[in-house]
């Protein structure tokens, strides 16, 4: 095991008869920025709190570096946690807030001053050290909370949805600052969010959780390009992937042909190693950015209901003839699509296929 990596082996957590974490194995290497992502209630914050020692582990083992910390006190695990709420002392200055844990540990005054000022320099808080939290913006307060963690020089930083209380513009700014901070410190960081855009922006590795299990983990673009199941395919990517029910119409050595249900002109051929019987029900997944307008009128006929104009790109929201919702992306300004019927077709090689249980078919 590397010096400051984190390993979980068969970790479970139950609250009475309710299983929240159902057997998680993971290895987060030294210096990695790992992100736990998933919908509310998937277990990501509980898993983070177990690593921090704020929740007991029902079974399994947690190791930080060479040490088994499964039953170790939080203060002895070498971790520092940054919460969604800033949790600053309002009557103390920025300097005093950042120095608080060091003073509690009775560190020498010179050491405290040096560590606080070094952290303030990294976080661009030097000019704010004498101010009280009430005089700071939300982004500055969150940086103070991060600085309070930095001065402790932990083995692992733990972030529990730290940007949720910020407005949209500040969240984007703080995402960039956290990415720069990770590069500057080279520390192991674990970050929890329900926002997959945050995950894609920050992560070296993403762990997608649902129902107490890790559904898939890996590099952000690997998860985007090669999701292992329908849940991951729908969760990673914004806007979400389109899903359509389809029926297999034939199969040979080269792959299968299928037709989208209720769409007589939507017949596609794609390579597939899995064996499927003619008439088998499948689910087709196509990302909005992989649906292109057709010039000859052939393809999926979409009645555009809402045009989400974002300047350089737009997202056209509509319905197919059978009533299924669909989103497709357009590059550049596209005026006057709302209320019109457009035809789109998937780009070659950009169709994903799933069975009725949500498993990826390859």
C-alpha positions as CSV (number, residue, x, y, z in Angstrom):
1,X,0.0,0.0,0.0
2,X,1.3,3.5,-0.9
3,X,2.0,6.1,1.8
4,X,-1.1,8.1,1.8
5,X,-3.6,6.1,-0.4
6,X,-6.9,4.9,0.8
7,X,-8.2,1.3,0.5
8,X,-11.6,-0.1,1.4
9,X,-12.1,-3.9,1.5
10,X,-15.7,-5.3,1.7
11,X,-17.0,-2.3,3.6
12,X,-20.6,-2.3,4.7
13,X,-22.8,-0.1,6.7
14,X,-26.3,-0.8,8.2
15,X,-28.6,1.3,10.2
16,X,-30.7,-1.3,12.0
17,X,-32.2,-3.5,9.2
18,X,-31.5,-0.9,6.5
19,X,-28.3,-1.6,4.5
20,X,-26.8,1.7,3.3
21,X,-23.4,0.5,2.0
22,X,-23.5,-3.1,0.7
23,X,-20.0,-4.2,0.2
24,X,-17.6,-1.6,-1.3
25,X,-14.1,-2.4,-2.5
26,X,-11.9,0.5,-3.7
27,X,-8.4,1.7,-3.9
28,X,-7.6,5.4,-4.2
29,X,-3.9,5.9,-4.9
30,X,-1.6,8.5,-3.3
31,X,-2.2,12.0,-4.8
32,X,-5.4,11.0,-6.5
33,X,-8.5,13.3,-6.7
34,X,-11.3,10.8,-6.3
35,X,-15.0,11.8,-6.5
36,X,-17.9,9.9,-5.1
37,X,-21.0,10.8,-7.2
38,X,-24.6,9.6,-7.3
39,X,-28.1,10.7,-6.5
40,X,-29.4,11.6,-3.1
41,X,-29.5,8.5,-0.8
42,X,-27.0,6.5,-2.8
43,X,-24.6,6.2,0.2
44,X,-21.8,8.5,-1.0
45,X,-21.8,10.8,2.1
46,X,-22.1,7.8,4.5
47,X,-19.1,6.3,2.8
48,X,-17.1,9.5,3.2
49,X,-18.0,9.7,6.9
50,X,-16.9,6.1,7.4
51,X,-13.5,7.0,6.0
52,X,-13.4,10.0,8.3
53,X,-14.4,7.9,11.3
54,X,-17.6,9.8,11.9
55,X,-19.7,6.6,11.2
56,X,-18.8,3.2,12.4
57,X,-18.2,0.4,9.9
58,X,-20.5,-2.6,10.1
59,X,-18.1,-4.9,8.4
60,X,-15.0,-4.7,6.2
61,X,-11.8,-2.8,6.6
62,X,-10.5,0.8,5.9
63,X,-6.8,1.5,5.4
64,X,-5.1,4.9,5.1
65,X,-1.5,4.3,4.1
66,X,-0.2,1.3,5.9
67,X,-2.5,1.6,8.8
68,X,-5.9,-0.1,9.4
69,X,-8.1,2.7,10.7
70,X,-11.4,0.9,10.7
71,X,-11.9,1.4,14.4
72,X,-9.5,4.3,14.9
73,X,-10.7,7.6,16.4
74,X,-11.3,10.3,13.7
75,X,-8.5,12.6,15.2
76,X,-6.0,9.8,14.7
77,X,-6.7,8.9,11.1
78,X,-4.7,11.7,9.5
79,X,-7.7,13.1,7.6
80,X,-9.2,16.6,7.4
81,X,-12.8,17.1,6.4
82,X,-14.5,20.1,4.7
83,X,-18.3,20.2,5.1
84,X,-21.1,21.7,3.1
85,X,-21.6,24.3,5.8
86,X,-18.5,26.5,6.5
87,X,-18.7,25.9,10.3
88,X,-16.6,29.0,11.0
89,X,-16.4,30.6,14.4
90,X,-18.1,34.0,13.8
91,X,-16.3,35.8,16.7
92,X,-12.8,34.8,15.5
93,X,-10.8,36.3,12.7
94,X,-9.9,34.4,9.5
95,X,-6.4,33.8,11.0
96,X,-7.8,32.5,14.3
97,X,-10.3,30.2,12.5
98,X,-7.5,28.7,10.5
99,X,-5.2,28.4,13.5
100,X,-7.8,26.9,15.8
101,X,-6.9,23.2,15.5
102,X,-3.1,24.0,15.8
103,X,-3.7,26.0,19.0
104,X,-5.8,23.2,20.3
105,X,-2.9,20.9,19.7
106,X,-0.6,23.3,21.5
107,X,1.7,23.9,18.5
108,X,4.4,26.6,18.9
109,X,3.3,30.1,18.0
110,X,5.9,30.4,15.2
111,X,4.8,27.2,13.6
112,X,1.1,28.3,13.7
113,X,1.9,31.6,12.1
114,X,4.0,30.0,9.4
115,X,1.4,27.3,8.5
116,X,-1.6,29.7,8.5
117,X,0.2,32.3,6.3
118,X,1.4,29.6,3.9
119,X,-2.2,28.3,3.5
120,X,-3.5,31.8,3.2
121,X,-1.1,32.5,0.4
122,X,-2.2,29.4,-1.5
123,X,-5.9,30.3,-1.1
124,X,-5.4,34.0,-1.8
125,X,-6.6,34.9,1.7
126,X,-3.6,36.9,2.9
127,X,-5.5,40.2,2.8
128,X,-8.4,38.7,4.7
129,X,-6.6,37.3,7.7
130,X,-7.7,40.0,10.1
131,X,-11.4,40.0,9.0
132,X,-14.3,38.2,10.7
133,X,-16.3,35.7,8.6
134,X,-19.2,38.0,8.3
135,X,-17.1,40.4,6.2
136,X,-16.3,37.7,3.6
137,X,-18.1,36.4,0.6
138,X,-19.4,32.8,0.4
139,X,-16.5,31.7,-1.7
140,X,-14.0,33.3,0.7
141,X,-15.6,31.6,3.7
142,X,-15.3,28.2,1.9
143,X,-11.7,28.9,1.3
144,X,-11.2,29.6,5.0
145,X,-12.8,26.3,5.8
146,X,-10.4,24.6,3.3
147,X,-7.5,26.5,4.8
148,X,-8.4,25.2,8.2
149,X,-7.9,21.8,6.8
150,X,-4.7,22.6,5.0
151,X,-2.8,23.8,8.1
152,X,-3.3,20.4,9.7
153,X,-1.3,18.8,6.8
154,X,-3.5,15.7,6.7
155,X,-2.8,12.6,4.8
156,X,-6.2,12.8,3.1
157,X,-8.6,15.7,2.5
158,X,-12.3,14.8,2.6
159,X,-14.9,17.1,1.0
160,X,-18.6,16.6,1.6
161,X,-20.5,18.7,-1.1
162,X,-18.5,21.8,-0.2
163,X,-19.8,24.0,-3.0
164,X,-23.6,23.3,-2.6
165,X,-24.2,26.5,-0.7
166,X,-22.6,28.7,-3.4
167,X,-24.4,30.3,-6.3
168,X,-23.7,29.0,-9.8
169,X,-21.0,31.4,-10.8
170,X,-19.1,30.9,-7.5
171,X,-19.4,27.1,-7.9
172,X,-17.6,27.3,-11.2
173,X,-14.9,29.5,-9.8
174,X,-14.4,27.3,-6.7
175,X,-14.2,24.1,-8.9
176,X,-11.3,25.7,-10.7
177,X,-9.7,26.8,-7.5
178,X,-10.0,23.3,-6.0
179,X,-8.4,21.8,-9.1
180,X,-5.5,24.2,-8.8
181,X,-5.2,23.5,-5.1
182,X,-5.0,19.8,-5.7
183,X,-2.1,20.3,-8.2
184,X,-0.4,22.7,-5.8
185,X,-0.6,20.3,-2.8
186,X,-0.3,17.0,-4.5
187,X,-2.5,15.5,-1.7
188,X,-4.9,12.7,-1.8
189,X,-8.4,14.1,-2.0
190,X,-11.9,12.5,-1.8
191,X,-14.8,14.6,-2.8
192,X,-18.5,13.9,-2.6
193,X,-21.1,15.5,-4.9
194,X,-24.4,14.8,-6.6
195,X,-23.4,17.1,-9.4
196,X,-21.8,15.0,-12.2
197,X,-20.4,18.2,-13.9
198,X,-18.4,18.8,-10.8
199,X,-17.3,15.2,-10.9
200,X,-16.2,15.4,-14.5
201,X,-14.3,18.7,-13.9
202,X,-12.4,17.7,-10.8
203,X,-11.8,13.9,-10.8
204,X,-8.9,11.8,-11.6
205,X,-11.2,8.9,-10.9
206,X,-15.0,8.9,-10.4
207,X,-16.8,6.3,-8.3
208,X,-20.5,6.2,-9.3
209,X,-22.7,5.0,-6.5
210,X,-26.3,3.8,-6.4
211,X,-28.1,1.7,-3.9
212,X,-25.1,1.3,-1.7
213,X,-22.9,-0.2,-4.4
214,X,-20.2,1.2,-6.7
215,X,-21.8,0.8,-10.1
216,X,-18.6,1.8,-12.0
217,X,-15.3,3.6,-11.4
218,X,-12.6,5.1,-13.6
219,X,-11.4,8.1,-15.5
220,X,-14.3,10.6,-16.2
221,X,-14.0,10.2,-20.0
222,X,-13.8,6.4,-19.8
223,X,-17.1,6.4,-17.9
224,X,-18.6,8.8,-20.5
225,X,-17.4,6.8,-23.4
226,X,-17.9,3.3,-22.0
227,X,-20.6,3.1,-19.3
228,X,-21.1,-0.4,-17.8
229,X,-24.8,-0.1,-17.3
230,X,-27.8,2.1,-18.0
231,X,-27.6,3.9,-14.7
232,X,-24.1,5.1,-15.3
233,X,-24.9,5.9,-18.9
234,X,-27.8,8.1,-17.8
235,X,-26.0,9.7,-14.9
236,X,-22.7,10.7,-16.5
237,X,-23.2,13.3,-19.2
238,X,-25.3,16.5,-19.3
239,X,-28.0,16.6,-20.6
240,X,-28.7,12.9,-19.8
241,X,-28.6,10.2,-22.4
242,X,-31.8,9.5,-24.4
243,X,-33.2,6.0,-23.9
244,X,-35.6,4.3,-26.4
245,X,-37.3,0.9,-26.3
246,X,-36.4,-1.2,-29.3
247,X,-36.8,-4.7,-30.7
248,X,-34.2,-7.0,-32.3
249,X,-35.1,-7.8,-35.9
250,X,-32.2,-10.0,-36.8
251,X,-28.7,-11.1,-36.0
252,X,-25.7,-12.6,-37.9
253,X,-22.0,-12.9,-37.4
254,X,-21.5,-9.2,-37.9
255,X,-24.0,-8.0,-35.3
256,X,-27.7,-7.2,-35.0
257,X,-30.4,-5.1,-36.6
258,X,-33.0,-3.5,-34.5
259,X,-35.9,-1.1,-34.8
260,X,-37.0,1.5,-32.3
261,X,-40.5,0.7,-31.1
262,X,-43.2,2.8,-32.9
263,X,-40.6,4.2,-35.3
264,X,-40.9,2.4,-38.6
265,X,-38.0,4.2,-40.3
266,X,-35.7,3.9,-37.3
267,X,-33.8,0.7,-38.2
268,X,-30.2,0.4,-37.2
269,X,-27.4,-2.2,-37.6
270,X,-24.6,-2.4,-35.0
271,X,-21.9,-4.9,-34.0
272,X,-22.7,-7.1,-31.1
273,X,-21.0,-10.2,-29.6
274,X,-23.9,-11.0,-27.3
275,X,-26.5,-13.4,-28.8
276,X,-30.0,-12.1,-28.9
277,X,-33.1,-13.8,-30.3
278,X,-35.1,-12.1,-33.0
279,X,-37.9,-10.2,-31.3
280,X,-35.9,-9.6,-28.1
281,X,-36.6,-6.4,-26.2
282,X,-33.7,-4.1,-25.7
283,X,-33.1,-0.4,-24.8
284,X,-31.1,1.9,-27.1
285,X,-29.1,4.8,-25.6
286,X,-28.0,7.8,-27.6
287,X,-26.5,10.9,-26.2
288,X,-28.0,14.3,-27.3
289,X,-24.6,15.4,-28.8
290,X,-24.7,12.2,-31.0
291,X,-28.0,13.0,-32.7
292,X,-27.5,15.0,-35.9
293,X,-30.0,16.7,-38.1
294,X,-30.6,14.9,-41.4
295,X,-30.8,16.6,-44.8
296,X,-33.0,14.0,-46.6
297,X,-35.8,13.9,-44.0
298,X,-34.9,10.3,-43.0
299,X,-34.6,9.3,-39.4
300,X,-36.3,10.1,-36.1
301,X,-39.1,12.7,-36.5
302,X,-38.9,15.1,-33.5
303,X,-41.5,17.7,-32.6
304,X,-39.4,20.4,-30.9
305,X,-41.2,21.8,-27.8
306,X,-38.4,23.7,-26.0
307,X,-35.2,25.2,-27.3
308,X,-32.6,25.7,-24.6
309,X,-30.3,28.3,-26.2
310,X,-26.9,28.6,-24.6
311,X,-25.1,30.7,-27.2
312,X,-22.4,28.4,-28.7
313,X,-24.7,25.4,-28.4
314,X,-28.4,24.7,-28.0
315,X,-30.4,21.8,-26.7
316,X,-33.6,21.0,-28.5
317,X,-36.2,19.2,-26.3
318,X,-39.0,17.4,-28.0
319,X,-41.0,14.2,-28.5
320,X,-41.0,11.5,-31.1
321,X,-44.1,10.5,-33.0
322,X,-44.9,7.9,-30.4
323,X,-44.6,10.4,-27.5
324,X,-41.1,9.4,-26.2
325,X,-39.1,12.4,-25.0
326,X,-35.8,13.2,-26.8
327,X,-33.1,15.8,-26.6
328,X,-30.6,16.6,-29.3
329,X,-27.7,19.1,-29.4
330,X,-27.0,21.7,-32.0
331,X,-23.8,23.7,-32.4
332,X,-24.1,27.4,-33.1
333,X,-27.2,29.6,-33.0
334,X,-30.4,27.7,-34.1
335,X,-33.4,30.0,-34.2
336,X,-37.0,29.1,-34.9
337,X,-36.8,25.3,-34.2
338,X,-39.5,25.4,-31.4
339,X,-42.8,24.1,-32.7
340,X,-41.2,22.6,-35.8
341,X,-40.6,18.9,-36.8
342,X,-37.0,18.0,-37.3
343,X,-35.5,14.7,-38.3
344,X,-32.3,13.4,-36.6
345,X,-30.2,10.3,-36.8
346,X,-27.5,8.9,-34.5
347,X,-23.9,9.2,-35.5
348,X,-22.3,5.9,-36.6
349,X,-20.9,3.9,-33.7
350,X,-22.6,6.1,-31.1
351,X,-25.5,3.8,-30.1
352,X,-25.4,2.1,-26.7
353,X,-27.4,-1.0,-26.1
354,X,-28.8,-2.3,-22.8
355,X,-31.0,-5.3,-21.7
356,X,-34.2,-5.0,-19.7
357,X,-32.2,-5.1,-16.4
358,X,-30.1,-2.2,-17.5
359,X,-26.9,-4.2,-18.2
360,X,-24.8,-3.1,-21.1
361,X,-24.9,-5.4,-24.1
362,X,-21.6,-5.5,-26.1
